[in-house]
Amino acid sequence: MSLELAFTPERAGRMIASWGPAQDAAIRLQAQDDIWLFVYSTTLALACVMAAGRFAGLVAWAQWLAGLFDFLENRAIARMLAGTVAAPWPQVAGACASLKFLLVLGGLLYLVWRLGDALTRVRRLRG
């Protein structure tokens, strides 16, 4: 995650250089991340739709937008891992990662809010 939020070529370059031989493993893990971005964004989107509510559709679409930002972030990180640790790639990775985290956090907060609302309604019906 540190490389995602490096934001400057200097910081990103220091991070990558400090990994040494582990950089090969980072490249493999980065390639696998593309699979997981579809899994988490679709899972969160479906959970938001299942939670229903006034903003379910908007929040669900935001999760797929988070997945798109994750994909763009992965491309920027791949460029850096391939040796192009120069502007704009650290900034692109940082901006996309920040937006991704905000959208995913928004989706998770929406789910918690809807769960709390559902529990409150159940309690009222039983009470």
PLY file of the C-alpha trace (Angstrom):
ply
format ascii 1.0
element vertex 127
property float x
property float y
property float z
element edge 126
property int vertex1
property int vertex2
end_header
0.00 0.00 0.00
2.89 2.37 0.56
3.73 2.51 -3.15
0.10 3.31 -3.93
0.36 6.48 -1.87
3.97 7.49 -2.58
2.83 10.47 -4.73
6.40 11.50 -5.68
8.93 9.82 -7.96
11.61 10.15 -5.28
9.58 8.38 -2.60
8.36 5.70 -5.03
11.89 5.10 -6.28
13.24 4.69 -2.74
10.47 2.22 -1.91
11.03 0.10 -5.00
14.82 0.14 -4.54
14.47 -0.99 -0.91
12.60 -4.13 -1.99
15.62 -5.60 -3.78
14.87 -9.14 -5.01
11.35 -8.93 -3.58
10.46 -6.64 -6.50
9.79 -9.73 -8.66
7.20 -10.92 -6.14
5.64 -7.44 -6.15
5.25 -7.61 -9.92
3.48 -10.99 -9.66
1.21 -9.78 -6.87
0.39 -6.65 -8.83
-0.77 -8.76 -11.78
-3.03 -10.80 -9.49
-4.60 -7.65 -8.05
-6.56 -7.13 -11.28
-8.59 -10.25 -10.50
-9.45 -9.12 -6.99
-10.56 -5.65 -8.03
-13.42 -7.19 -10.01
-14.31 -9.45 -7.09
-14.42 -6.79 -4.37
-16.08 -4.09 -6.48
-18.82 -6.44 -7.69
-19.34 -7.95 -4.24
-19.69 -4.52 -2.65
-21.95 -3.30 -5.46
-24.25 -6.31 -5.08
-24.30 -5.92 -1.30
-25.33 -2.27 -1.70
-28.14 -3.23 -4.08
-29.29 -5.99 -1.70
-29.27 -3.50 1.17
-31.69 -1.42 -0.90
-32.47 2.09 0.22
-32.66 5.41 -1.50
-29.02 5.58 -2.61
-28.35 1.89 -3.30
-27.91 2.28 -7.05
-25.61 5.27 -6.73
-23.44 3.61 -4.09
-23.34 0.37 -6.11
-22.11 2.20 -9.21
-19.54 3.97 -7.06
-18.05 0.57 -6.15
-17.49 -0.23 -9.82
-15.96 3.22 -10.22
-13.64 2.29 -7.32
-12.69 -0.82 -9.28
-11.89 1.34 -12.32
-9.68 3.60 -10.18
-7.99 0.48 -8.81
-7.33 -0.73 -12.36
-5.81 2.63 -13.34
-3.74 2.64 -10.16
-2.46 -0.85 -11.03
-1.39 0.34 -14.48
0.55 3.24 -12.93
2.20 0.93 -10.39
3.07 -1.56 -13.15
4.79 1.25 -15.06
6.81 2.12 -11.97
7.73 -1.52 -11.28
8.84 -1.82 -14.91
11.33 0.99 -14.33
9.46 4.19 -15.20
9.52 5.81 -11.76
8.84 9.32 -13.03
5.96 11.76 -13.13
3.07 11.33 -13.64
2.92 7.67 -12.51
3.32 8.10 -8.71
0.77 10.93 -8.77
-1.66 8.90 -10.91
-1.29 5.91 -8.58
-1.78 8.09 -5.50
-4.81 9.94 -6.83
-6.49 6.75 -8.05
-5.74 4.92 -4.79
-7.13 7.81 -2.73
-10.34 7.94 -4.76
-10.66 4.14 -4.62
-10.31 4.12 -0.83
-12.86 6.93 -0.43
-15.43 5.18 -2.63
-14.96 1.79 -0.95
-15.18 3.40 2.49
-18.37 5.15 1.38
-19.83 1.81 0.27
-18.92 0.12 3.55
-20.39 2.99 5.58
-23.57 2.79 3.50
-23.86 -0.93 4.27
-23.35 -0.32 8.00
-25.97 2.44 7.90
-28.49 0.20 6.10
-27.80 -2.65 8.54
-28.38 -0.33 11.48
-31.60 0.89 9.90
-32.80 -2.69 9.34
-31.99 -3.68 12.93
-33.86 -0.65 14.23
-36.94 -1.59 12.21
-36.82 -5.18 13.45
-36.54 -3.99 17.04
-39.57 -1.69 16.58
-41.63 -4.54 15.14
-40.77 -6.80 18.07
-41.10 -4.09 20.67
0 1
1 2
2 3
3 4
4 5
5 6
6 7
7 8
8 9
9 10
10 11
11 12
12 13
13 14
14 15
15 16
16 17
17 18
18 19
19 20
20 21
21 22
22 23
23 24
24 25
25 26
26 27
27 28
28 29
29 30
30 31
31 32
32 33
33 34
34 35
35 36
36 37
37 38
38 39
39 40
40 41
41 42
42 43
43 44
44 45
45 46
46 47
47 48
48 49
49 50
50 51
51 52
52 53
53 54
54 55
55 56
56 57
57 58
58 59
59 60
60 61
61 62
62 63
63 64
64 65
65 66
66 67
67 68
68 69
69 70
70 71
71 72
72 73
73 74
74 75
75 76
76 77
77 78
78 79
79 80
80 81
81 82
82 83
83 84
84 85
85 86
86 87
87 88
88 89
89 90
90 91
91 92
92 93
93 94
94 95
95 96
96 97
97 98
98 99
99 100
100 101
101 102
102 103
103 104
104 105
105 106
106 107
107 108
108 109
109 110
110 111
111 112
112 113
113 114
114 115
115 116
116 117
117 118
118 119
119 120
120 121
121 122
122 123
123 124
124 125
125 126
